[in-house]
Amino acid sequence: MSSQDIPEENLPAEQDHAHAAVSVADEQNPFADPGLPPHEHRIQDIDERAAKRSERTVAMLFTLAMIGTVGFIAAYVGIPKDKAIFVFPIGHVSAMNFALGLTLGLSLFCTGAAAVHWSRTLMSDVEMADERHAIEAEPDVRAKVLADFKQGAQESGLGRRKLLRNTMFGALTMVPLAGVVLLRDLGPLPGTSLRHTLWAKGKLLVNMNTNQPLRPEDVQVGSLTFAKPEGLEETDEDFQNQIAKAALMIVRLQPDNIKDKRELDWSHEGIVAFSKICTHVGCPISLYEQQTHHVLCPCHQSTFDLSDGARVIFGPAGHALPQLRIGVNDEGYLQALGDFESPVGPAFWERG
């Protein structure tokens, strides 16, 4: 059905001034303004039933967008992250990723389609010509802009078509929830996990290379030994997370060479244990100089003095390496007497 099928008296009044400015080309003006073509009315402009159908279509699309958002959240919460499904012709894919993409795509597509269909069928499509004006807005221009805005809001039907308005607000309110839910993927809140490691009183010091508990005689003067807590195995699911905090380096010094009193008190026969994790950005420290008792981080050259509480003597590191208090158990094995005295690695924002 087109405007040609509607009696002339039922058609909306034409804005003749928008189409009347037509000039004829001649020798002096070869590029005359041809004017605007006659305005073609849409079926929704002349038939309220068609307008209602378009309104229901837009509302349905906004509702589907809301359903898609709810489905996105449900898929994120309810589908196991390790579940796989077969999707032809893609093959085996993650069920969660497939569901998240499908539901979020549905939500975004329906929201966009609803907006496009609304503007193409229900908002005003009358061509309007406006003269250019100065950049600085005059009072009468501001008044005109405000009037045009009010007119546009009235012509959009936002206030009159409540079903359309309410479903639009519902869709636009719920779609951002998909992004909020994704923030959960940043990981669980660390809580106090950054302040503690697997080291505890009675935990044996296990050699990282031999996987055997260490005795004092296993650590020679001038040697550098790496250790891990008893019970931590490389096959453990969280091994990397735990060793990143609990990695230990052990050095044996002459007790007379230890300058820091607490370091001496926390050692055993000159054997001192410090965190292997640099306090700059968390790189593993592995370079040791026997004569000076300095250890060097290979990443950014932060240097620590193991004879003086592992304080920083060079580089960007912000504080000394945490020390682990150690002793010997009844069987003669080196053991921890507690956890590190301060959090391991770089400082973090909630560290007090």
C-alpha positions in Angstrom: 0.0 0.0 0.0 1.4 3.4 -1.0 0.3 7.0 -0.7 -1.0 6.8 -4.3 -3.7 4.4 -3.0 -4.9 6.8 -0.3 -7.5 9.5 -1.1 -6.0 13.0 -1.2 -8.0 14.2 1.8 -6.4 11.5 4.0 -2.8 12.5 3.3 -0.9 14.7 5.7 -0.5 18.3 4.7 2.6 18.9 2.6 5.3 21.3 3.7 5.3 23.1 0.3 8.0 25.5 1.3 10.5 22.7 1.5 9.8 21.6 -2.1 9.0 24.9 -3.8 12.4 26.4 -4.1 13.0 25.2 -7.7 14.9 27.3 -10.3 15.3 26.8 -14.0 18.7 26.4 -15.6 19.7 29.1 -18.1 22.9 30.5 -19.6 23.6 32.6 -16.5 22.8 29.8 -14.1 23.6 26.4 -15.6 23.6 24.6 -12.3 20.1 25.5 -11.0 18.7 24.1 -7.8 16.5 21.2 -8.9 14.7 21.3 -5.6 13.6 18.3 -3.6 11.6 15.4 -5.1 7.9 15.1 -4.1 7.6 13.6 -0.6 6.5 10.0 -0.6 4.5 9.2 2.5 5.1 5.9 4.3 2.2 3.6 5.1 2.8 4.2 8.8 2.1 7.9 8.2 -1.3 7.4 6.8 -2.5 4.1 8.5 -2.4 3.9 12.3 -2.8 0.2 12.1 0.5 -0.1 10.2 2.1 2.2 12.8 0.8 0.0 15.6 2.3 -3.0 13.8 5.7 -1.3 13.5 5.5 -0.3 17.2 4.9 -4.0 18.2 7.8 -5.1 16.0 10.1 -2.6 17.7 8.9 -3.7 21.1 9.4 -7.3 20.2 13.0 -6.6 19.1 13.7 -4.8 22.4 12.2 -7.7 24.3 14.4 -10.1 22.4 17.4 -7.9 23.4 16.4 -8.2 27.0 16.0 -12.0 26.7 19.4 -12.2 25.0 21.0 -10.3 28.0 19.3 -12.6 30.5 20.6 -15.6 28.5 24.1 -14.2 28.5 24.2 -13.9 32.2 22.6 -17.3 32.7 25.2 -18.9 30.3 28.0 -17.2 32.1 26.9 -18.4 35.5 25.5 -21.8 34.6 27.7 -23.3 31.9 30.9 -25.0 33.1 34.0 -23.3 31.6 35.5 -26.7 30.5 32.4 -28.0 28.7 32.7 -28.5 25.0 30.0 -29.0 22.3 30.1 -29.8 18.6 28.8 -27.1 16.3 28.6 -27.8 12.6 30.6 -26.7 10.7 32.9 -25.1 13.3 33.6 -28.3 15.2 34.2 -28.7 18.9 34.0 -25.3 20.7 33.6 -24.1 24.3 30.0 -24.3 25.2 30.3 -21.2 27.4 32.0 -19.1 24.7 29.5 -20.2 22.1 26.6 -19.4 24.3 28.0 -16.0 25.3 28.7 -15.0 21.7 25.3 -16.1 20.6 23.3 -14.4 23.3 25.3 -11.2 23.4 25.1 -11.0 19.6 21.3 -11.5 19.7 21.0 -8.8 22.3 23.1 -6.2 20.4 21.6 -7.0 17.0 18.0 -6.8 18.3 18.7 -3.5 20.0 20.3 -2.0 16.8 17.5 -3.5 14.6 14.8 -2.0 16.9 16.4 1.4 16.7 16.7 1.3 12.9 13.2 0.0 12.4 11.8 2.7 14.8 13.6 5.5 12.9 12.6 4.2 9.5 8.9 3.6 10.2 7.8 5.7 13.1 10.0 8.7 13.4 9.4 11.7 11.1 11.0 11.4 7.6 10.0 14.8 6.2 12.9 16.5 4.5 13.8 19.8 6.1 16.1 22.5 4.7 18.0 24.7 7.1 20.2 27.7 6.4 23.7 27.8 7.6 24.3 30.0 10.6 27.1 31.4 12.6 29.0 29.1 15.0 28.0 31.2 17.9 24.4 30.4 18.8 22.1 33.4 19.0 19.2 33.4 21.5 16.7 32.8 18.7 18.8 29.9 17.4 18.9 28.3 20.8 15.1 28.7 21.1 14.7 27.1 17.6 17.0 24.2 18.6 14.9 23.6 21.7 11.7 23.8 19.8 13.1 21.4 17.1 14.1 19.0 19.9 10.6 19.1 21.5 9.1 18.7 18.0 11.4 15.7 17.3 10.6 14.1 20.7 6.9 14.6 20.0 7.1 13.1 16.5 9.1 10.1 17.7 6.1 9.0 19.6 8.2 8.4 22.7 5.7 9.9 25.1 2.6 8.6 23.3 3.7 5.1 22.5 4.3 3.8 26.0 4.9 0.1 25.1 7.7 1.1 22.7 9.2 3.5 25.3 9.1 1.0 28.2 10.6 -1.9 26.2 13.4 0.4 24.9 14.3 1.6 28.4 14.3 -2.1 29.5 16.6 -3.2 26.7 19.0 -0.3 27.2 19.1 -0.8 30.9 19.8 -4.5 30.7 22.3 -4.6 27.8 25.1 -3.0 29.9 24.7 -5.8 32.5 26.5 -8.1 30.1 29.6 -5.9 30.5 29.2 -5.7 34.2 29.1 -9.4 34.5 32.3 -9.8 32.5 34.1 -7.9 35.2 33.9 -11.1 37.2 36.4 -12.6 34.7 39.1 -10.3 36.2 39.4 -13.0 38.8 38.3 -13.5 42.3 39.1 -10.8 44.8 42.6 -11.5 46.2 41.5 -10.9 49.8 44.6 -11.7 52.0 46.0 -14.3 49.6 48.8 -11.9 48.6 50.0 -11.6 52.2 50.4 -15.3 52.8 52.3 -18.2 51.2 52.5 -22.0 51.8 55.3 -21.5 54.3 54.3 -22.2 57.9 55.9 -23.5 61.1 57.2 -27.0 60.6 57.2 -26.9 56.7 60.4 -28.6 55.4 62.7 -26.8 53.0 62.7 -29.0 49.8 65.4 -28.7 47.2 63.9 -27.6 43.9 66.4 -29.7 41.9 66.5 -33.0 43.9 63.0 -32.7 45.4 64.5 -33.8 48.7 64.4 -32.1 52.1 67.5 -30.1 52.9 69.9 -30.6 55.8 72.3 -27.9 57.0 75.3 -29.8 55.6 73.7 -29.7 52.2 74.2 -26.0 52.0 77.8 -25.0 51.5 79.3 -21.6 52.2 79.1 -19.4 49.0 76.5 -21.6 47.4 73.0 -20.6 46.2 70.2 -23.1 46.6 66.6 -22.8 45.6 63.8 -24.4 47.7 60.1 -24.9 47.8 57.7 -25.8 50.7 57.1 -29.4 51.6 54.1 -30.9 49.9 54.1 -28.6 46.8 54.4 -30.6 43.6 54.8 -29.5 40.0 51.8 -31.6 39.1 49.5 -29.6 41.4 46.9 -27.5 39.6 47.9 -24.3 41.4 51.6 -25.0 41.4 52.5 -21.9 39.4 50.4 -19.6 41.6 51.9 -21.0 44.8 55.5 -21.2 43.7 55.3 -17.6 42.5 54.9 -16.6 46.2 56.8 -19.3 48.0 60.0 -19.6 45.9 62.9 -19.5 48.2 66.7 -19.0 47.8 69.1 -20.2 50.5 72.6 -19.0 51.0 75.1 -19.9 53.7 77.2 -17.1 55.0 79.8 -16.9 57.7 77.9 -15.7 60.8 80.5 -12.9 61.3 79.6 -11.6 57.8 75.9 -11.0 58.6 75.5 -7.3 59.4 71.8 -7.3 60.3 70.9 -8.6 63.8 67.5 -9.9 62.9 68.8 -11.7 59.9 71.3 -13.5 62.1 68.6 -14.4 64.6 66.4 -15.8 61.9 69.2 -17.9 60.3 70.6 -21.2 61.3 74.4 -21.5 61.5 74.7 -18.8 58.9 72.1 -20.3 56.6 69.7 -17.5 55.5 66.5 -17.9 53.5 65.0 -15.1 51.4 62.2 -14.8 48.9 63.4 -15.4 45.4 60.8 -13.0 44.0 62.1 -9.5 43.2 60.2 -6.7 44.9 60.2 -4.6 41.7 57.9 -6.4 39.2 58.2 -10.0 40.5 61.0 -11.5 38.4 62.8 -14.5 39.8 66.3 -13.7 41.2 69.0 -16.1 40.2 72.4 -14.3 40.0 74.6 -14.5 43.1 78.0 -13.0 43.7 79.9 -14.9 46.4 82.4 -12.2 47.4 80.0 -9.4 48.0 76.9 -11.6 49.0 74.8 -9.6 46.5 72.0 -11.1 44.4 71.0 -9.5 41.1 67.6 -9.5 39.4 68.2 -10.2 35.7 65.2 -8.2 34.5 66.0 -4.6 35.7 69.2 -5.1 37.6 67.8 -4.5 41.1 70.6 -5.6 43.5 70.1 -6.8 47.1 72.7 -7.4 49.9 72.0 -10.7 51.5 74.4 -10.0 54.3 72.5 -6.9 55.4 68.8 -8.0 55.5 68.6 -8.2 51.7 68.2 -4.5 51.4 68.2 -2.8 48.0 71.5 -1.3 47.1 70.8 -0.6 43.4 68.0 -0.6 40.9 64.3 0.2 40.9 63.1 -2.3 43.6 61.2 -0.5 46.3 62.0 -2.6 49.4 64.1 -5.5 50.7 63.5 -9.1 50.0 61.3 -10.8 52.7 63.2 -13.2 54.9 61.9 -16.6 56.1 62.8 -17.6 59.6 64.3 -21.1 59.6 65.5 -23.8 62.0 66.2 -27.5 62.3 63.7 -30.2 63.3 64.4 -33.3 65.5 65.5 -35.2 62.4 68.0 -32.7 61.4 66.2 -31.2 58.4 65.8 -27.5 57.8 62.3 -26.2 58.4 60.4 -23.0 58.4 59.4 -21.4 61.7 56.6 -19.4 60.1 55.7 -17.4 57.0 57.5 -14.5 55.5 57.5 -11.4 57.7 56.1 -9.3 54.9 54.2 -9.8 51.6 56.3 -11.3 48.8 57.0 -9.5 45.5 56.0 -6.0 44.4 53.9 -3.7 46.5 50.2 -3.6 45.8 47.6 -0.9 46.2 45.9 -2.4 49.3 49.1 -3.2 51.1 49.1 -1.3 54.4 
